[in-house]
Structure formats: structure tokens, C-alpha cells
Amino acid sequence: MDANSRCPRCHGEFSCGAESAMEAPCACFAVRLSDAARAALRARYTCCVCVPCLKAVQAEFEVSADPVMPPAPPRMP
């Protein structure tokens, strides 16, 4: 990937640090993705996405992983 590129998700410019990871870890290595989020990214994109998008995708999967419980029915007296 080019060191300076555009994120395929948000189309914003960002600098990919994976190529220079030997000098210092890329910022994306600090984002912990679930297996489902990682699979979705691989299925949709063929190159790196920016860190804010990685965090947004993970947040989407965290929200969807916690099913919303319907309110309890009222108790009958």
C-alpha cells in the first residue's frame, strides 16, 4: 500500500504505517477487532482503512453483538 493513500471506507487521506512497522508499530495495530469485524473488512476492502474507520467498524460490531432486550412485560397484580 502507498504510505500516503485514501481510505476506501471514508475516502479521507491517511498515512499507512504498515510498511514502516519495523521502525514503530502502525497505529492500526492498537485497534482490536473482533473476528466478525475483521472478516467484514476483508470481504469489503482489499487495502488498509484508516484508524478512525477501524474503530468505527469495531464499534458497529460491538453494538450489534449485544442484542437489545425488549422491555419486560408488566407484572399482573
C-alpha positions as protocol buffer text, in pm:
chain_id: "A"
residue {
  index: 1
  type: MET
  ca { x: 0 y: 0 z: 0 }
}
residue {
  index: 2
  type: ASP
  ca { x: 118 y: 352 z: -65 }
}
residue {
  index: 3
  type: ALA
  ca { x: 240 y: 524 z: 250 }
}
residue {
  index: 4
  type: ASN
  ca { x: 1 y: 812 z: 179 }
}
residue {
  index: 5
  type: SER
  ca { x: -330 y: 695 z: 50 }
}
residue {
  index: 6
  type: ARG
  ca { x: -708 y: 730 z: 71 }
}
residue {
  index: 7
  type: CYS
  ca { x: -921 y: 518 z: 297 }
}
residue {
  index: 8
  type: PRO
  ca { x: -1159 y: 308 z: 86 }
}
residue {
  index: 9
  type: ARG
  ca { x: -1431 y: 345 z: 352 }
}
residue {
  index: 10
  type: CYS
  ca { x: -1437 y: 721 z: 420 }
}
residue {
  index: 11
  type: HIS
  ca { x: -1219 y: 835 z: 127 }
}
residue {
  index: 12
  type: GLY
  ca { x: -1013 y: 1051 z: 361 }
}
residue {
  index: 13
  type: GLU
  ca { x: -638 y: 1076 z: 325 }
}
residue {
  index: 14
  type: PHE
  ca { x: -423 y: 887 z: 571 }
}
residue {
  index: 15
  type: SER
  ca { x: -73 y: 757 z: 607 }
}
residue {
  index: 16
  type: CYS
  ca { x: -42 y: 380 z: 627 }
}
residue {
  index: 17
  type: GLY
  ca { x: 226 y: 286 z: 875 }
}
residue {
  index: 18
  type: ALA
  ca { x: 229 y: -87 z: 798 }
}
residue {
  index: 19
  type: GLU
  ca { x: 521 y: -51 z: 558 }
}
residue {
  index: 20
  type: SER
  ca { x: 735 y: 117 z: 822 }
}
residue {
  index: 21
  type: ALA
  ca { x: 617 y: -111 z: 1105 }
}
residue {
  index: 22
  type: MET
  ca { x: 975 y: -224 z: 1161 }
}
residue {
  index: 23
  type: GLU
  ca { x: 1059 y: 124 z: 1291 }
}
residue {
  index: 24
  type: ALA
  ca { x: 746 y: 168 z: 1502 }
}
residue {
  index: 25
  type: PRO
  ca { x: 416 y: -21 z: 1513 }
}
residue {
  index: 26
  type: CYS
  ca { x: 143 y: 108 z: 1286 }
}
residue {
  index: 27
  type: ALA
  ca { x: -137 y: 281 z: 1476 }
}
residue {
  index: 28
  type: CYS
  ca { x: -387 y: 28 z: 1340 }
}
residue {
  index: 29
  type: PHE
  ca { x: -216 y: -247 z: 1540 }
}
residue {
  index: 30
  type: ALA
  ca { x: -358 y: -86 z: 1855 }
}
residue {
  index: 31
  type: VAL
  ca { x: -718 y: -134 z: 1735 }
}
residue {
  index: 32
  type: ARG
  ca { x: -854 y: -469 z: 1849 }
}
residue {
  index: 33
  type: LEU
  ca { x: -1107 y: -604 z: 1603 }
}
residue {
  index: 34
  type: SER
  ca { x: -1342 y: -891 z: 1661 }
}
residue {
  index: 35
  type: ASP
  ca { x: -1320 y: -1182 z: 1419 }
}
residue {
  index: 36
  type: ALA
  ca { x: -1652 y: -1075 z: 1267 }
}
residue {
  index: 37
  type: ALA
  ca { x: -1534 y: -716 z: 1212 }
}
residue {
  index: 38
  type: ARG
  ca { x: -1209 y: -837 z: 1059 }
}
residue {
  index: 39
  type: ALA
  ca { x: -1395 y: -1073 z: 824 }
}
residue {
  index: 40
  type: ALA
  ca { x: -1632 y: -796 z: 717 }
}
residue {
  index: 41
  type: LEU
  ca { x: -1342 y: -562 z: 639 }
}
residue {
  index: 42
  type: ARG
  ca { x: -1163 y: -831 z: 437 }
}
residue {
  index: 43
  type: ALA
  ca { x: -1479 y: -907 z: 241 }
}
residue {
  index: 44
  type: ARG
  ca { x: -1540 y: -544 z: 154 }
}
residue {
  index: 45
  type: TYR
  ca { x: -1193 y: -390 z: 110 }
}
residue {
  index: 46
  type: THR
  ca { x: -867 y: -506 z: -48 }
}
residue {
  index: 47
  type: CYS
  ca { x: -643 y: -249 z: 119 }
}
residue {
  index: 48
  type: CYS
  ca { x: -592 y: -74 z: 452 }
}
residue {
  index: 49
  type: VAL
  ca { x: -854 y: 152 z: 605 }
}
residue {
  index: 50
  type: CYS
  ca { x: -775 y: 442 z: 836 }
}
residue {
  index: 51
  type: VAL
  ca { x: -770 y: 406 z: 1214 }
}
residue {
  index: 52
  type: PRO
  ca { x: -1090 y: 608 z: 1272 }
}
residue {
  index: 53
  type: CYS
  ca { x: -1272 y: 375 z: 1031 }
}
residue {
  index: 54
  type: LEU
  ca { x: -1128 y: 67 z: 1203 }
}
residue {
  index: 55
  type: LYS
  ca { x: -1261 y: 200 z: 1534 }
}
residue {
  index: 56
  type: ALA
  ca { x: -1600 y: 282 z: 1379 }
}
residue {
  index: 57
  type: VAL
  ca { x: -1636 y: -66 z: 1229 }
}
residue {
  index: 58
  type: GLN
  ca { x: -1543 y: -228 z: 1559 }
}
residue {
  index: 59
  type: ALA
  ca { x: -1795 y: -10 z: 1742 }
}
residue {
  index: 60
  type: GLU
  ca { x: -2065 y: -114 z: 1494 }
}
residue {
  index: 61
  type: PHE
  ca { x: -1990 y: -480 z: 1563 }
}
residue {
  index: 62
  type: GLU
  ca { x: -1982 y: -427 z: 1939 }
}
residue {
  index: 63
  type: VAL
  ca { x: -2325 y: -266 z: 1926 }
}
residue {
  index: 64
  type: SER
  ca { x: -2469 y: -539 z: 1706 }
}
residue {
  index: 65
  type: ALA
  ca { x: -2312 y: -812 z: 1921 }
}
residue {
  index: 66
  type: ASP
  ca { x: -2513 y: -700 z: 2222 }
}
residue {
  index: 67
  type: PRO
  ca { x: -2875 y: -781 z: 2140 }
}
residue {
  index: 68
  type: VAL
  ca { x: -3121 y: -526 z: 2264 }
}
residue {
  index: 69
  type: MET
  ca { x: -3350 y: -690 z: 2513 }
}
residue {
  index: 70
  type: PRO
  ca { x: -3715 y: -597 z: 2487 }
}
residue {
  index: 71
  type: PRO
  ca { x: -3865 y: -445 z: 2799 }
}
residue {
  index: 72
  type: ALA
  ca { x: -4010 y: -693 z: 3046 }
}
residue {
  index: 73
  type: PRO
  ca { x: -4386 y: -728 z: 3028 }
}
residue {
  index: 74
  type: PRO
  ca { x: -4578 y: -562 z: 3312 }
}
residue {
  index: 75
  type: ARG
  ca { x: -4646 y: -785 z: 3611 }
}
residue {
  index: 76
  type: MET
  ca { x: -5001 y: -881 z: 3679 }
}
residue {
  index: 77
  type: PRO
  ca { x: -5116 y: -799 z: 4034 }
}
